[in-house]
Amino acid sequence: MFDLNMDLKDLIFEESKEGRNKLIGMGILTGLSTTAIIGVINLAAGNIQETLVDFRYLTLFTIAIILFIISQRYIFRQTSQVFENIVYHFRSRIAKKIESTELRVLEMIGKSNIYNKMTQRSSEISQMGAGVSASFQSAIMTFFIILYVAFISFPAFLLTVTIVSAGVYIYLQKQQRALELINQSNQKELEMFDSITDLIEGFKQLKMNKEKREEVGEDVREITKRVRDIKIETFDINSDNYIFAQVFFYILVGAIVFMLPVLVESYYEGISSVATAILFVIGPLSTVVAGIPAYAMANIAVKEIYELERELDQFNGFDYRSAKKPNFRIDHSLSPFKEIQFSDVNFEYGTLHGEPAFGVGPLSFQIHNNELLFIVGGNGSGKSTVLKLLTGLYYPDSGTISVDGTIIKRLSNAQSYRDLFSAIFSDFHLFKKLYALQDLNEETIQDLLELMQLENKTYFKEDRFTSLDLSTGQRKRLALLIAMLEDKPIYIFDEWAADQDPEFRHFFYDKILPDLQSAGKTIIAVTHDDAYFDVADRILKLDMGKMTWLKN
């Protein structure tokens, strides 16, 4: 059963449950075939005759090789599928949670955090598949080879187990520092992502301000330098640990050859067979040791992804400990509507830790069906916040929003309320494909392209526009075209005309908005264009989160 407290080994165990027994069986077959190869080689070497080949041993050797190949291929293939399924379930589950979460949650968690977990951390788990498969097989091979050593010489077996156990203990103790550094590196990589985002998304501003550009660039270099230093220190520790492990293996061989004959008089007879087996075990043990750092990194990635899921679950009202999902009821349509009512609505931004910040309210006003409402105010006055409250992207901390007397609640009718709106925010996103629009009429789309003066800029083909490489103003026109195709009752425009040329701005206010209103649409537009205030039925002004009417 899925649990957010699982670690990587638990996930592997859970994901492989359908073919687990066969996978273990193939692992045992790998160990047995490897041991058989060593045994046949020792027997053949002890019975070698000049110019003659013992075909019995050759046949056994060939069968062991074939079994080794079959079992190894199966384990590698199945392990790869297990790890890819783990990553698939991680990504699809988080994507589903993001779909059902709220805008404020995403803002508080942060884009860089989500990108990092969905891409880099997930990839670390995926890349670990081959390493875990090799380590799994090598561990089983080591186990059977050591059993073979016990069959040949029990004193050699005891010495091997003692030295290997001591080496593993010391290795794991030394590995703790590497784990601490991996955690530090992961945190610094999040900071690096944010700084690179600043460098790319703020490129235009930085290009025009040399001093600012140099300071941002210095921040990027400083963070990347710290990431580099941490990774180099981690690599040095892992390298030292690997060398330590290799030296321990050679000490084991030396102890078998030089020390054991002194301690055990009857040991001389099997010394060559034991030495051969020990030399064979060095390869598998090296693979296990080399896989420990990669496994540790993948395990940390699993825990970090689970932490992201916990944050999403916490804000979505899902208790992962009890596995109780929030009780979402079926939405009921709120369209057509007569009036949207804000009653003493207050909202305040806060952080993940609950510290207060800017807020708006109390807000009390009505929006009537088929009216054209302008919202005005200076920067930071709360216009965008009110739009997010109005569209159901934010929920009031107190007060209510209702439609025709029906109060909007997150667990009952919030989605039906949001379905009333087509919104073009100032930070809008154009999707490459037209989603949730079926049976589109290409003639209608062509007419709208001409209305938006985009007929020579892009074309509609196979459920998408051929090019989104447009100016900001043209991208807004394309977003408006898509909003018209969605044909929702209410249109939200967040300073839509700010990036239009004077001619099209005039066309927007004097032609497009009146035509939408004539078609029965309700329009709420944030604007600074006071030359067109006469177009609005009413004008709401915001200042420091408080509202007044300029025209009512």
NUFI-190419 format. One record per residue (C-alpha): residue in three letters; x, y, z. Coordinates in pm, whole numbers, padded with zeros to 5 digits, always signed. Layout:
// NUFI-190419
alaXYZ/...
***
This chain:
// NUFI-190419
met+00000+00000+00000/phe+00131+00346-00089/asp+00272+00547+00202/leu+00454+00882+00205/asn+00688+00741+00471/met+00839+00484+00234/asp+01204+00500+00136/leu+01361+00373-00186/lys+01389+00009-00075/asp+01021+00008+00030/leu+00924+00152-00307/ile+01126-00110-00493/phe+00966-00382-00282/glu+00615-00243-00342/glu+00660-00179-00714/ser+00805-00525-00781/lys+00539-00719-00589/glu+00383-00879-00900/gly+00709-01030-01027/arg+00905-01019-00702/asn+00939-01395-00652/lys+01059-01449-01007/leu+01301-01158-00971/ile+01445-01309-00651/gly+01458-01648-00820/met+01654-01505-01111/gly+01888-01335-00864/ile+01952-01668-00695/leu+02011-01823-01038/thr+02269-01552-01109/gly+02449-01632-00784/leu+02437-02007-00844/ser+02556-01976-01205/thr+02847-01752-01097/thr+02943-01996-00824/ala+02915-02281-01075/ile+03150-02097-01313/ile+03410-02060-01035/gly+03366-02421-00923/val+03398-02560-01275/ile+03710-02350-01336/asn+03870-02475-01014/leu+03780-02838-01092/ala+03901-02812-01449/ala+04224-02642-01337/gly+04285-02918-01084/asn+04233-03196-01340/ile+04394-03045-01646/gln+04575-03283-01879/glu+04822-03194-02147/thr+04667-03159-02498/leu+04331-03290-02372/val+04010-03096-02306/asp+03759-03238-02058/phe+03431-03179-02238/arg+03232-03249-01923/tyr+03374-02938-01760/leu+03345-02742-02084/thr+02975-02836-02111/leu+02907-02741-01747/phe+03096-02416-01797/thr+02887-02335-02109/ile+02557-02411-01931/ala+02657-02190-01636/ile+02745-01904-01873/ile+02409-01934-02053/leu+02216-01937-01723/phe+02418-01634-01609/ile+02328-01440-01926/ile+01957-01529-01909/ser+01922-01436-01541/gln+02122-01112-01577/arg+01918-00992-01875/tyr+01592-01063-01697/ile+01697-00883-01379/phe+01825-00577-01566/arg+01506-00551-01771/gln+01271-00599-01476/thr+01461-00361-01250/ser+01452-00095-01519/gln+01074-00134-01542/val+01041-00111-01162/phe+01234+00215-01145/glu+01060+00372-01443/asn+00725+00281-01286/ile+00834+00446-00960/val+00920+00766-01148/tyr+00601+00747-01355/his+00386+00714-01043/phe+00573+00998-00872/arg+00529+01236-01163/ser+00169+01145-01245/arg+00066+01160-00878/ile+00227+01501-00823/ala+00079+01632-01149/lys-00264+01517-01031/lys-00214+01691-00695/ile-00103+02009-00869/glu-00420+01996-01081/ser-00634+01991-00766/thr-00432+02236-00557/glu-00477+02612-00533/leu-00280+02898-00686/arg-00167+03030-00348/val-00023+02688-00260/leu+00188+02684-00577/glu+00305+03038-00510/met+00418+02947-00158/ile+00585+02617-00253/gly+00765+02782-00546/lys+00810+02689-00911/ser+01178+02602-00871/asn+01097+02351-00597/ile+00835+02178-00811/tyr+01048+02177-01128/asn+01343+02037-00933/lys+01144+01747-00785/met+00956+01666-01107/thr+01267+01664-01328/gln+01611+01642-01167/arg+01521+01445-00854/ser+01297+01208-01050/ser+01574+01155-01306/glu+01817+01061-01027/ile+01580+00781-00927/ser+01539+00668-01287/gln+01914+00661-01347/met+01960+00447-01037/gly+01779+00151-01199/ala+02083-00003-01366/gly+02296+00054-01055/val+02046-00113-00823/ser+02009-00404-01064/ala+02385-00455-01080/ser+02421-00416-00702/phe+02134-00659-00638/gln+02289-00924-00857/ser+02636-00857-00721/ala+02516-00892-00362/ile+02359-01230-00438/met+02671-01339-00628/thr+02886-01235-00330/phe+02664-01433-00093/phe+02693-01754-00296/ile+03065-01713-00359/ile+03125-01672+00015/leu+02916-01986+00074/tyr+03141-02159-00181/val+03443-02041+00019/ala+03282-02194+00332/phe+03245-02524+00143/ile+03616-02521+00055/ser+03752-02389+00387/phe+03554-02286+00692/pro+03846-02086+00845/ala+03877-01893+00518/phe+03503-01829+00534/leu+03527-01691+00889/leu+03819-01466+00798/thr+03638-01340+00486/val+03318-01259+00676/thr+03511-01084+00954/ile+03718-00863+00721/val+03425-00783+00489/ser+03195-00695+00784/ala+03459-00465+00934/gly+03514-00298+00597/val+03141-00243+00538/tyr+03097-00093+00887/ile+03386+00152+00844/tyr+03267+00239+00492/leu+02915+00322+00608/gln+03049+00538+00890/lys+03261+00735+00644/gln+02962+00767+00409/gln+02760+00980+00656/arg+02952+01295+00566/ala+02881+01235+00197/leu+02507+01217+00271/glu+02520+01551+00455/leu+02695+01709+00156/ile+02437+01566-00086/asn+02160+01737+00113/gln+02353+02066+00109/ser+02409+02034-00266/asn+02038+01977-00330/gln+01946+02294-00139/lys+02207+02497-00324/glu+02081+02366-00658/leu+01736+02507-00576/glu+01899+02845-00512/met+02092+02808-00837/phe+01769+02741-01028/asp+01616+03059-00886/ser+01921+03267-00976/ile+01932+03130-01331/thr+01559+03202-01361/asp+01636+03563-01264/leu+01909+03575-01526/ile+01685+03445-01806/glu+01345+03597-01723/gly+01499+03930-01627/phe+01730+03937-01928/lys+01588+04254-02081/gln+01622+04455-01760/leu+01970+04318-01697/lys+02082+04394-02050/met+01995+04759-01992/asn+02162+04790-01651/lys+02525+04689-01640/glu+02565+04715-01262/lys+02255+04508-01194/arg+02360+04253-01458/glu+02703+04214-01300/glu+02558+04169-00951/val+02308+03906-01069/gly+02585+03733-01264/glu+02806+03736-00955/asp+02525+03576-00752/val+02487+03304-01015/arg+02861+03239-01018/glu+02882+03235-00638/ile+02600+02982-00604/thr+02730+02760-00887/lys+03078+02778-00731/arg+02937+02658-00398/val+02750+02375-00575/arg+03074+02281-00752/asp+03276+02282-00427/ile+03018+02068-00246/lys+03002+01817-00531/ile+03383+01799-00552/glu+03405+01736-00177/thr+03133+01470-00209/phe+03318+01309-00500/asp+03644+01311-00302/ile+03477+01136-00008/asn+03314+00878-00235/ser+03644+00824-00418/asp+03832+00777-00089/asn+03564+00535+00027/tyr+03588+00339-00298/ile+03968+00322-00275/phe+03935+00219+00089/ala+03700-00063-00013/gln+03935-00179-00290/val+04229-00184-00048/phe+04022-00385+00198/phe+03951-00641-00073/tyr+04322-00677-00146/ile+04392-00703+00228/leu+04141-00988+00231/val+04329-01167-00050/gly+04657-01106+00131/ala+04516-01244+00455/ile+04391-01553+00274/val+04729-01615+00108/phe+04976-01502+00378/met+04807-01515+00717/leu+04566-01809+00706/pro+04833-02072+00620/val+05022-01964+00934/leu+04713-01993+01153/val+04565-02312+01002/glu+04809-02589+00921/ser+04574-02791+00696/tyr+04483-02488+00489/tyr+04744-02533+00214/glu+04534-02782+00014/gly+04256-02537-00081/ile+04452-02214-00097/ser+04439-02177-00476/ser+04064-02246-00494/val+03989-02000-00212/ala+04213-01735-00366/thr+04035-01779-00700/ala+03693-01742-00534/ile+03805-01433-00342/leu+03938-01275-00661/phe+03602-01344-00824/val+03418-01181-00535/ile+03615-00855-00561/gly+03425-00753-00877/pro+03073-00799-00733/leu+03171-00641-00400/ser+03317-00341-00587/thr+02987-00302-00772/val+02793-00306-00443/val+03026-00049-00290/ala+03012+00177-00597/gly+02632+00161-00589/ile+02600+00285-00229/pro+02653+00660-00304/ala+02413+00650-00599/tyr+02156+00464-00391/ala+02195+00724-00113/met+02135+01008-00360/ala+01828+00835-00503/asn+01695+00771-00152/ile+01735+01141-00065/ala+01553+01226-00388/val+01264+00999-00282/lys+01239+01174+00055/glu+01247+01520-00106/ile+00972+01425-00351/tyr+00763+01289-00063/glu+00816+01618+00121/leu+00674+01805-00178/glu+00375+01569-00180/arg+00320+01629+00191/glu+00315+02004+00134/leu+00062+01966-00147/asp-00149+01728+00063/gln-00135+01956+00366/phe-00276+02253+00175/asn-00522+02039-00018/gly-00671+01901+00303/phe-00542+01545+00249/asp-00405+01364+00552/tyr-00146+01119+00417/arg-00119+00946+00759/ser-00484+00842+00763/ala-00519+00835+00384/lys-00847+01025+00414/lys-00920+01239+00114/pro-01113+01566+00149/asn-01485+01532+00089/phe-01532+01711-00244/arg-01896+01720-00348/ile-02022+01735-00703/asp-02030+02083-00854/his-02358+02228-00974/ser-02373+02476-01258/leu-02401+02843-01158/ser-02472+02962-01511/pro-02668+03163-01606/phe-02628+03406-01317/lys-02781+03739-01222/glu-02538+03877-00965/ile-02204+03805-00798/gln-02190+03942-00443/phe-01878+04023-00236/ser-01973+04057+00133/asp-01702+04188+00370/val-01434+03992+00186/asn-01085+04007+00338/phe-00770+03840+00209/glu-00413+03858+00333/tyr-00101+03709+00180/gly+00100+03487+00407/thr+00400+03257+00387/leu+00429+02883+00444/his+00499+02968+00808/gly+00198+03198+00844/glu+00367+03538+00860/pro+00124+03816+00753/ala+00186+04037+00450/phe-00014+04264+00216/gly-00390+04219+00207/val-00714+04357+00065/gly-01050+04428+00224/pro-01303+04453+00353/leu-01463+04444+00007/ser-01838+04461-00043/phe-01985+04509-00390/gln-02197+04341-00658/ile-02126+04251-01021/his-02436+04234-01237/asn-02489+04010-01534/asn-02403+04174-01868/glu-02234+04479-01717/leu-01896+04629-01813/leu-01694+04703-01500/phe-01353+04872-01491/ile-01117+04829-01195/val-00853+05098-01156/gly-00578+05185-00911/gly-00205+05234-00875/asn+00062+04966-00864/gly+00030+04754-00551/ser-00323+04871-00484/gly-00462+04515-00492/lys-00617+04498-00841/ser-00464+04162-00936/thr-00546+04021-00593/val-00911+04120-00634/leu-00918+03953-00976/lys-00783+03632-00824/leu-01049+03647-00552/leu-01315+03726-00810/thr-01218+03428-01029/gly-01193+03183-00738/leu-00816+03144-00759/tyr-00786+03280-00405/tyr-01033+03217-00123/pro-01133+03488+00126/asp-00984+03470+00474/ser-01317+03609+00593/gly-01640+03724+00434/thr-01819+03551+00149/ile-01848+03548-00228/ser-02185+03433-00358/val-02366+03389-00688/asp-02739+03462-00675/gly-02734+03392-00302/thr-02531+03070-00326/ile-02210+03104-00124/ile-01897+02981-00301/lys-01715+02711-00104/arg-01402+02527-00199/leu-01535+02179-00129/ser-01866+02218-00308/asn-01905+02462-00595/ala-01573+02644-00644/gln-01502+02478-00979/ser-01847+02562-01116/tyr-01785+02920-01007/arg-01447+02930-01185/asp-01610+02786-01495/leu-01801+03112-01534/phe-01480+03296-01631/ser-01239+03332-01920/ala-00945+03531-01786/ile-00640+03689-01945/phe-00410+03784-01661/ser-00103+04001-01702/asp+00115+03688-01667/phe-00106+03475-01894/his+00020+03155-02057/leu-00050+03043-02414/phe-00077+02666-02449/lys+00064+02508-02764/lys-00256+02309-02811/leu-00619+02425-02783/tyr-00748+02217-02492/ala-01113+02162-02397/leu-01237+02296-02732/gln-01405+02041-02955/asp-01554+02063-03305/leu-01385+02391-03386/asn-01497+02566-03700/glu-01192+02673-03897/glu-01386+02949-04075/thr-01483+03098-03739/ile-01122+03083-03624/gln-01005+03247-03946/asp-01261+03526-03898/leu-01133+03581-03543/leu-00772+03585-03666/glu-00869+03860-03909/leu-01056+04046-03633/met-00739+04036-03424/gln-00525+04130-03726/leu-00326+03809-03694/glu-00419+03642-04023/asn-00066+03684-04158/lys+00108+03600-03830/thr-00018+03253-03745/tyr-00256+02988-03876/phe-00480+02727-03719/lys-00393+02368-03806/glu-00469+02039-03631/asp-00596+02175-03298/arg-00320+02434-03256/phe-00182+02755-03399/thr+00123+02719-03619/ser+00325+02986-03438/leu+00322+03146-03094/asp+00636+03346-03172/leu+00454+03678-03154/ser+00494+04012-02983/thr+00341+04052-02635/gly+00049+04250-02777/gln-00014+03991-03048/arg+00004+03708-02794/lys-00264+03888-02593/arg-00481+03912-02903/leu-00440+03538-02958/ala-00534+03478-02593/leu-00847+03690-02646/leu-00933+03489-02956/ile-00909+03167-02753/ala-01123+03322-02477/met-01389+03403-02739/leu-01381+03041-02855/glu-01435+02926-02494/asp-01749+03143-02489/lys-01776+03179-02108/pro-02031+03416-01946/ile-01767+03644-01786/tyr-01449+03788-01936/ile-01161+03908-01718/phe-00896+04137-01868/asp-00593+04232-01656/glu-00449+04541-01828/trp-00505+04368-02162/ala-00469+04685-02370/ala-00138+04791-02212/asp+00070+04626-02486/gln-00148+04723-02784/asp-00072+04995-03034/pro-00299+05306-03014/glu-00510+05193-03310/phe-00586+04847-03172/arg-00632+04982-02819/his-00906+05209-02955/phe-01051+04912-03146/phe-01054+04706-02825/tyr-01244+04964-02618/asp-01478+05097-02886/lys-01553+04778-03080/ile-01453+04450-02909/leu-01580+04526-02557/pro-01917+04668-02671/asp-01964+04372-02906/leu-01895+04125-02623/gln-02142+04309-02401/ser-02400+04306-02680/ala-02352+03930-02701/gly-02462+03905-02336/lys-02119+03880-02178/thr-02014+04030-01845/ile-01677+04207-01860/ile-01441+04305-01578/ala-01129+04487-01696/val-00834+04626-01501/thr-00717+04932-01687/his-00520+05257-01666/asp-00670+05398-01988/asp-00872+05687-01844/ala-00947+05811-02198/tyr-01190+05519-02230/phe-01355+05534-01886/asp-01681+05639-02053/val-01710+05287-02202/ala-01761+05131-01859/asp-02095+05102-01682/arg-01918+05132-01346/ile-01562+05199-01225/leu-01422+05054-00904/lys-01105+05209-00760/leu-00862+05030-00530/asp-00601+05195-00307/met-00392+04994-00059/gly-00647+04716-00069/lys-00944+04943+00002/met-01222+05017-00249/thr-01416+05324-00357/trp-01644+05390-00654/leu-01543+05638-00922/lys-01850+05562-01127/asn-02145+05369-00990/
***
